[in-house]
Amino acid sequence: MTELINQFMEWLWGMVKDFGLWLMGLVVDFIVALLNLIPVPDFLDDLASNWGNLSGAVGYWLGPFEIGYGVSVCLSAYAARFVLRRLPIIG
């Protein structure tokens, strides 16, 4: 009889966890839908052409300071932080 109750409690706990995962999926889908409603700013459409239109003097100083490398390292660090914060064990 005790084994039957233990099996029922394990099944019930599994259902509670599944419901929590389903609910979390709904919340994440809702947040993604809200983020998709935010329009992209106009200045981001011309970002590549604006970067290409920088003068040689600006490019001269961007090269020695490795601005391109620094920006890519910072963005990848932010992306890694975002992903790691989503893991329940680490974040």
N, CA, C and O atoms as a GROMACS GRO file, in nm:
protein
  364
    1MET      N    1   0.082  -0.120   0.000
    1MET     CA    2   0.000   0.000   0.000
    1MET      C    3   0.087   0.127   0.000
    1MET      O    4   0.055   0.224  -0.068
    2THR      N    5   0.197   0.126   0.076
    2THR     CA    6   0.286   0.241   0.083
    2THR      C    7   0.352   0.265  -0.052
    2THR      O    8   0.372   0.380  -0.092
    3GLU      N    9   0.387   0.158  -0.122
    3GLU     CA   10   0.450   0.173  -0.253
    3GLU      C   11   0.354   0.236  -0.352
    3GLU      O   12   0.396   0.314  -0.438
    4LEU      N   13   0.227   0.204  -0.342
    4LEU     CA   14   0.125   0.262  -0.430
    4LEU      C   15   0.112   0.412  -0.404
    4LEU      O   16   0.099   0.491  -0.497
    5ILE      N   17   0.116   0.451  -0.277
    5ILE     CA   18   0.106   0.593  -0.242
    5ILE      C   19   0.230   0.666  -0.292
    5ILE      O   20   0.220   0.778  -0.342
    6ASN      N   21   0.348   0.605  -0.278
    6ASN     CA   22   0.471   0.667  -0.328
    6ASN      C   23   0.467   0.686  -0.479
    6ASN      O   24   0.510   0.790  -0.530
    7GLN      N   25   0.417   0.589  -0.551
    7GLN     CA   26   0.404   0.601  -0.696
    7GLN      C   27   0.307   0.712  -0.733
    7GLN      O   28   0.331   0.788  -0.827
    8PHE      N   29   0.196   0.721  -0.658
    8PHE     CA   30   0.098   0.826  -0.685
    8PHE      C   31   0.160   0.964  -0.659
    8PHE      O   32   0.140   1.057  -0.737
    9MET      N   33   0.236   0.978  -0.549
    9MET     CA   34   0.299   1.106  -0.516
    9MET      C   35   0.404   1.143  -0.621
    9MET      O   36   0.416   1.261  -0.656
   10GLU      N   37   0.479   1.047  -0.671
   10GLU     CA   38   0.575   1.075  -0.778
   10GLU      C   39   0.504   1.119  -0.905
   10GLU      O   40   0.549   1.212  -0.973
   11TRP      N   41   0.394   1.054  -0.937
   11TRP     CA   42   0.315   1.093  -1.054
   11TRP      C   43   0.260   1.234  -1.037
   11TRP      O   44   0.265   1.315  -1.129
   12LEU      N   45   0.208   1.263  -0.917
   12LEU     CA   46   0.152   1.395  -0.889
   12LEU      C   47   0.260   1.502  -0.898
   12LEU      O   48   0.236   1.610  -0.953
   13TRP      N   49   0.380   1.475  -0.843
   13TRP     CA   50   0.490   1.571  -0.850
   13TRP      C   51   0.533   1.593  -0.995
   13TRP      O   52   0.565   1.705  -1.034
   14GLY      N   53   0.533   1.486  -1.074
   14GLY     CA   54   0.564   1.500  -1.216
   14GLY      C   55   0.463   1.588  -1.288
   14GLY      O   56   0.500   1.667  -1.375
   15MET      N   57   0.336   1.574  -1.252
   15MET     CA   58   0.233   1.659  -1.312
   15MET      C   59   0.252   1.805  -1.272
   15MET      O   60   0.234   1.894  -1.355
   16VAL      N   61   0.288   1.830  -1.148
   16VAL     CA   62   0.311   1.967  -1.102
   16VAL      C   63   0.429   2.028  -1.177
   16VAL      O   64   0.423   2.143  -1.219
   17LYS      N   65   0.537   1.952  -1.194
   17LYS     CA   66   0.653   2.002  -1.268
   17LYS      C   67   0.616   2.028  -1.414
   17LYS      O   68   0.658   2.129  -1.471
   18ASP      N   69   0.540   1.938  -1.476
   18ASP     CA   70   0.499   1.958  -1.615
   18ASP      C   71   0.412   2.083  -1.628
   18ASP      O   72   0.425   2.158  -1.725
   19PHE      N   73   0.323   2.105  -1.531
   19PHE     CA   74   0.240   2.225  -1.535
   19PHE      C   75   0.326   2.350  -1.522
   19PHE      O   76   0.301   2.449  -1.591
   20GLY      N   77   0.427   2.346  -1.434
   20GLY     CA   78   0.517   2.460  -1.420
   20GLY      C   79   0.593   2.488  -1.548
   20GLY      O   80   0.611   2.604  -1.586
   21LEU      N   81   0.639   2.383  -1.616
   21LEU     CA   82   0.710   2.402  -1.743
   21LEU      C   83   0.617   2.457  -1.850
   21LEU      O   84   0.657   2.543  -1.928
   22TRP      N   85   0.495   2.408  -1.852
   22TRP     CA   86   0.396   2.459  -1.949
   22TRP      C   87   0.367   2.606  -1.922
   22TRP      O   88   0.361   2.686  -2.016
   23LEU      N   89   0.350   2.642  -1.795
   23LEU     CA   90   0.323   2.781  -1.759
   23LEU      C   91   0.442   2.871  -1.793
   23LEU      O   92   0.423   2.983  -1.841
   24MET      N   93   0.563   2.823  -1.768
   24MET     CA   94   0.682   2.900  -1.801
   24MET      C   95   0.693   2.919  -1.952
   24MET      O   96   0.734   3.025  -1.998
   25GLY      N   97   0.657   2.817  -2.029
   25GLY     CA   98   0.656   2.830  -2.174
   25GLY      C   99   0.560   2.937  -2.221
   25GLY      O  100   0.591   3.012  -2.314
   26LEU      N  101   0.442   2.944  -2.158
   26LEU     CA  102   0.346   3.048  -2.194
   26LEU      C  103   0.400   3.187  -2.161
   26LEU      O  104   0.383   3.281  -2.239
   27VAL      N  105   0.466   3.201  -2.047
   27VAL     CA  106   0.522   3.330  -2.008
   27VAL      C  107   0.631   3.372  -2.106
   27VAL      O  108   0.636   3.488  -2.148
   28VAL      N  109   0.718   3.279  -2.142
   28VAL     CA  110   0.826   3.311  -2.236
   28VAL      C  111   0.770   3.346  -2.373
   28VAL      O  112   0.816   3.441  -2.436
   29ASP      N  113   0.670   3.272  -2.420
   29ASP     CA  114   0.608   3.304  -2.548
   29ASP      C  115   0.544   3.442  -2.545
   29ASP      O  116   0.549   3.515  -2.644
   30PHE      N  117   0.483   3.479  -2.432
   30PHE     CA  118   0.422   3.611  -2.419
   30PHE      C  119   0.528   3.720  -2.423
   30PHE      O  120   0.508   3.823  -2.488
   31ILE      N  121   0.641   3.698  -2.355
   31ILE     CA  122   0.748   3.798  -2.354
   31ILE      C  123   0.807   3.814  -2.494
   31ILE      O  124   0.837   3.925  -2.537
   32VAL      N  125   0.825   3.702  -2.565
   32VAL     CA  126   0.877   3.709  -2.702
   32VAL      C  127   0.780   3.784  -2.792
   32VAL      O  128   0.823   3.863  -2.876
   33ALA      N  129   0.651   3.760  -2.774
   33ALA     CA  130   0.551   3.831  -2.855
   33ALA      C  131   0.556   3.981  -2.826
   33ALA      O  132   0.544   4.063  -2.917
   34LEU      N  133   0.574   4.018  -2.700
   34LEU     CA  134   0.584   4.160  -2.666
   34LEU      C  135   0.710   4.223  -2.724
   34LEU      O  136   0.706   4.336  -2.774
   35LEU      N  137   0.822   4.151  -2.720
   35LEU     CA  138   0.945   4.205  -2.776
   35LEU      C  139   0.936   4.220  -2.928
   35LEU      O  140   0.997   4.310  -2.985
   36ASN      N  141   0.861   4.133  -2.992
   36ASN     CA  142   0.845   4.145  -3.137
   36ASN      C  143   0.760   4.265  -3.176
   36ASN      O  144   0.764   4.309  -3.291
   37LEU      N  145   0.682   4.318  -3.083
   37LEU     CA  146   0.600   4.436  -3.112
   37LEU      C  147   0.680   4.566  -3.107
   37LEU      O  148   0.634   4.668  -3.158
   38ILE      N  149   0.798   4.563  -3.047
   38ILE     CA  150   0.881   4.683  -3.037
   38ILE      C  151   0.944   4.709  -3.174
   38ILE      O  152   1.014   4.623  -3.227
   39PRO      N  153   0.921   4.826  -3.230
   39PRO     CA  154   0.978   4.854  -3.363
   39PRO      C  155   1.130   4.878  -3.355
   39PRO      O  156   1.181   4.924  -3.253
   40VAL      N  157   1.198   4.847  -3.463
   40VAL     CA  158   1.342   4.870  -3.473
   40VAL      C  159   1.364   5.019  -3.501
   40VAL      O  160   1.301   5.074  -3.590
   41PRO      N  161   1.454   5.085  -3.426
   41PRO     CA  162   1.480   5.227  -3.451
   41PRO      C  163   1.536   5.249  -3.591
   41PRO      O  164   1.602   5.163  -3.648
   42ASP      N  165   1.507   5.366  -3.646
   42ASP     CA  166   1.548   5.399  -3.782
   42ASP      C  167   1.700   5.405  -3.798
   42ASP      O  168   1.752   5.370  -3.904
   43PHE      N  169   1.772   5.450  -3.695
   43PHE     CA  170   1.916   5.463  -3.710
   43PHE      C  171   1.985   5.328  -3.721
   43PHE      O  172   2.098   5.321  -3.770
   44LEU      N  173   1.922   5.220  -3.676
   44LEU     CA  174   1.983   5.088  -3.689
   44LEU      C  175   1.975   5.034  -3.831
   44LEU      O  176   2.054   4.947  -3.869
   45ASP      N  177   1.882   5.085  -3.910
   45ASP     CA  178   1.873   5.041  -4.050
   45ASP      C  179   1.996   5.087  -4.130
   45ASP      O  180   2.040   5.017  -4.220
   46ASP      N  181   2.049   5.203  -4.097
   46ASP     CA  182   2.162   5.260  -4.170
   46ASP      C  183   2.294   5.243  -4.096
   46ASP      O  184   2.391   5.313  -4.126
   47LEU      N  185   2.299   5.151  -4.002
   47LEU     CA  186   2.418   5.138  -3.919
   47LEU      C  187   2.541   5.097  -4.000
   47LEU      O  188   2.649   5.152  -3.980
   48ALA      N  189   2.526   5.003  -4.091
   48ALA     CA  190   2.640   4.957  -4.170
   48ALA      C  191   2.692   5.068  -4.261
   48ALA      O  192   2.814   5.087  -4.272
   49SER      N  193   2.603   5.141  -4.325
   49SER     CA  194   2.649   5.248  -4.414
   49SER      C  195   2.710   5.363  -4.333
   49SER      O  196   2.805   5.426  -4.379
   50ASN      N  197   2.656   5.390  -4.215
   50ASN     CA  198   2.714   5.496  -4.132
   50ASN      C  199   2.852   5.456  -4.082
   50ASN      O  200   2.941   5.541  -4.074
   51TRP      N  201   2.872   5.331  -4.049
   51TRP     CA  202   3.004   5.283  -4.005
   51TRP      C  203   3.104   5.295  -4.120
   51TRP      O  204   3.220   5.329  -4.098
   52GLY      N  205   3.059   5.267  -4.242
   52GLY     CA  206   3.147   5.277  -4.357
   52GLY      C  207   3.179   5.420  -4.396
   52GLY      O  208   3.280   5.444  -4.462
   53ASN      N  209   3.096   5.515  -4.356
   53ASN     CA  210   3.117   5.656  -4.390
   53ASN      C  211   3.207   5.730  -4.292
   53ASN      O  212   3.226   5.851  -4.305
   54LEU      N  213   3.263   5.659  -4.194
   54LEU     CA  214   3.352   5.726  -4.100
   54LEU      C  215   3.478   5.773  -4.174
   54LEU      O  216   3.524   5.709  -4.268
   55SER      N  217   3.530   5.884  -4.128
   55SER     CA  218   3.648   5.939  -4.195
   55SER      C  219   3.772   5.857  -4.160
   55SER      O  220   3.770   5.776  -4.068
   56GLY      N  221   3.877   5.879  -4.236
   56GLY     CA  222   4.002   5.808  -4.213
   56GLY      C  223   4.065   5.841  -4.079
   56GLY      O  224   4.133   5.756  -4.020
   57ALA      N  225   4.044   5.964  -4.029
   57ALA     CA  226   4.101   6.002  -3.899
   57ALA      C  227   4.037   5.921  -3.787
   57ALA      O  228   4.106   5.880  -3.693
   58VAL      N  229   3.909   5.898  -3.797
   58VAL     CA  230   3.842   5.817  -3.695
   58VAL      C  231   3.889   5.672  -3.705
   58VAL      O  232   3.916   5.609  -3.603
   59GLY      N  233   3.898   5.621  -3.824
   59GLY     CA  234   3.947   5.485  -3.844
   59GLY      C  235   4.090   5.467  -3.796
   59GLY      O  236   4.127   5.360  -3.748
   60TYR      N  237   4.170   5.571  -3.810
   60TYR     CA  238   4.309   5.565  -3.765
   60TYR      C  239   4.315   5.540  -3.614
   60TYR      O  240   4.401   5.465  -3.567
   61TRP      N  241   4.226   5.602  -3.540
   61TRP     CA  242   4.226   5.584  -3.394
   61TRP      C  243   4.149   5.461  -3.350
   61TRP      O  244   4.174   5.409  -3.241
   62LEU      N  245   4.059   5.414  -3.430
   62LEU     CA  246   3.987   5.291  -3.394
   62LEU      C  247   4.076   5.169  -3.409
   62LEU      O  248   4.059   5.072  -3.335
   63GLY      N  249   4.168   5.170  -3.501
   63GLY     CA  250   4.256   5.056  -3.525
   63GLY      C  251   4.348   5.023  -3.409
   63GLY      O  252   4.345   4.910  -3.361
   64PRO      N  253   4.429   5.117  -3.361
   64PRO     CA  254   4.522   5.085  -3.251
   64PRO      C  255   4.453   5.048  -3.120
   64PRO      O  256   4.506   4.970  -3.042
   65PHE      N  257   4.335   5.103  -3.097
   65PHE     CA  258   4.264   5.072  -2.974
   65PHE      C  259   4.178   4.946  -2.984
   65PHE      O  260   4.112   4.909  -2.887
   66GLU      N  261   4.178   4.881  -3.101
   66GLU     CA  262   4.104   4.756  -3.122
   66GLU      C  263   3.958   4.768  -3.080
   66GLU      O  264   3.905   4.683  -3.008
   67ILE      N  265   3.893   4.874  -3.126
   67ILE     CA  266   3.754   4.898  -3.089
   67ILE      C  267   3.664   4.787  -3.143
   67ILE      O  268   3.572   4.743  -3.073
   68GLY      N  269   3.688   4.742  -3.264
   68GLY     CA  270   3.605   4.635  -3.321
   68GLY      C  271   3.615   4.506  -3.241
   68GLY      O  272   3.514   4.441  -3.215
   69TYR      N  273   3.736   4.470  -3.201
   69TYR     CA  274   3.756   4.350  -3.118
   69TYR      C  275   3.690   4.368  -2.981
   69TYR      O  276   3.628   4.275  -2.930
   70GLY      N  277   3.705   4.485  -2.923
   70GLY     CA  278   3.646   4.512  -2.792
   70GLY      C  279   3.494   4.505  -2.793
   70GLY      O  280   3.433   4.451  -2.701
   71VAL      N  281   3.434   4.560  -2.897
   71VAL     CA  282   3.288   4.555  -2.907
   71VAL      C  283   3.241   4.411  -2.923
   71VAL      O  284   3.143   4.371  -2.862
   72SER      N  285   3.311   4.332  -3.005
   72SER     CA  286   3.269   4.193  -3.023
   72SER      C  287   3.286   4.112  -2.895
   72SER      O  288   3.204   4.026  -2.866
   73VAL      N  289   3.392   4.139  -2.818
   73VAL     CA  290   3.411   4.069  -2.691
   73VAL      C  291   3.301   4.108  -2.592
   73VAL      O  292   3.247   4.021  -2.523
   74CYS      N  293   3.269   4.235  -2.585
   74CYS     CA  294   3.163   4.279  -2.493
   74CYS      C  295   3.028   4.220  -2.531
   74CYS      O  296   2.955   4.173  -2.444
   75LEU      N  297   2.996   4.221  -2.659
   75LEU     CA  298   2.867   4.165  -2.701
   75LEU      C  299   2.860   4.015  -2.677
   75LEU      O  300   2.755   3.965  -2.638
   76SER      N  301   2.968   3.943  -2.700
   76SER     CA  302   2.966   3.799  -2.674
   76SER      C  303   2.959   3.772  -2.524
   76SER      O  304   2.897   3.674  -2.482
   77ALA      N  305   3.020   3.857  -2.442
   77ALA     CA  306   3.009   3.841  -2.297
   77ALA      C  307   2.866   3.865  -2.250
   77ALA      O  308   2.815   3.792  -2.165
   78TYR      N  309   2.800   3.967  -2.306
   78TYR     CA  310   2.660   3.990  -2.271
   78TYR      C  311   2.572   3.874  -2.315
   78TYR      O  312   2.481   3.835  -2.242
   79ALA      N  313   2.598   3.819  -2.432
   79ALA     CA  314   2.519   3.705  -2.479
   79ALA      C  315   2.541   3.583  -2.390
   79ALA      O  316   2.446   3.512  -2.357
   80ALA      N  317   2.666   3.559  -2.351
   80ALA     CA  318   2.695   3.445  -2.262
   80ALA      C  319   2.628   3.466  -2.127
   80ALA      O  320   2.574   3.372  -2.070
   81ARG      N  321   2.632   3.587  -2.077
   81ARG     CA  322   2.566   3.616  -1.949
   81ARG      C  323   2.416   3.593  -1.959
   81ARG      O  324   2.355   3.537  -1.869
   82PHE      N  325   2.356   3.637  -2.070
   82PHE     CA  326   2.212   3.618  -2.090
   82PHE      C  327   2.177   3.470  -2.091
   82PHE      O  328   2.080   3.429  -2.029
   83VAL      N  329   2.256   3.390  -2.163
   83VAL     CA  330   2.229   3.246  -2.172
   83VAL      C  331   2.249   3.179  -2.036
   83VAL      O  332   2.168   3.096  -1.995
   84LEU      N  333   2.358   3.213  -1.967
   84LEU     CA  334   2.386   3.150  -1.839
   84LEU      C  335   2.284   3.188  -1.733
   84LEU      O  336   2.256   3.108  -1.643
   85ARG      N  337   2.227   3.306  -1.741
   85ARG     CA  338   2.126   3.347  -1.643
   85ARG      C  339   1.996   3.270  -1.662
   85ARG      O  340   1.914   3.262  -1.571
   86ARG      N  341   1.977   3.214  -1.780
   86ARG     CA  342   1.855   3.138  -1.807
   86ARG      C  343   1.863   2.994  -1.757
   86ARG      O  344   1.760   2.927  -1.746
   87LEU      N  345   1.983   2.945  -1.725
   87LEU     CA  346   1.998   2.810  -1.674
   87LEU      C  347   1.959   2.809  -1.526
   87LEU      O  348   2.013   2.888  -1.448
   88PRO      N  349   1.868   2.722  -1.485
   88PRO     CA  350   1.820   2.726  -1.347
   88PRO      C  351   1.927   2.692  -1.244
   88PRO      O  352   1.920   2.739  -1.130
   89ILE      N  353   2.024   2.610  -1.280
   89ILE     CA  354   2.125   2.566  -1.184
   89ILE      C  355   2.227   2.677  -1.160
   89ILE      O  356   2.271   2.699  -1.047
   90ILE      N  357   2.265   2.749  -1.268
   90ILE     CA  358   2.371   2.850  -1.258
   90ILE      C  359   2.315   2.988  -1.225
   90ILE      O  360   2.366   3.058  -1.138
   91GLY      N  361   2.208   3.028  -1.297
   91GLY     CA  362   2.158   3.164  -1.290
   91GLY      C  363   2.086   3.196  -1.166
   91GLY      O  364   2.039   3.309  -1.149
   0.00000   0.00000   0.00000
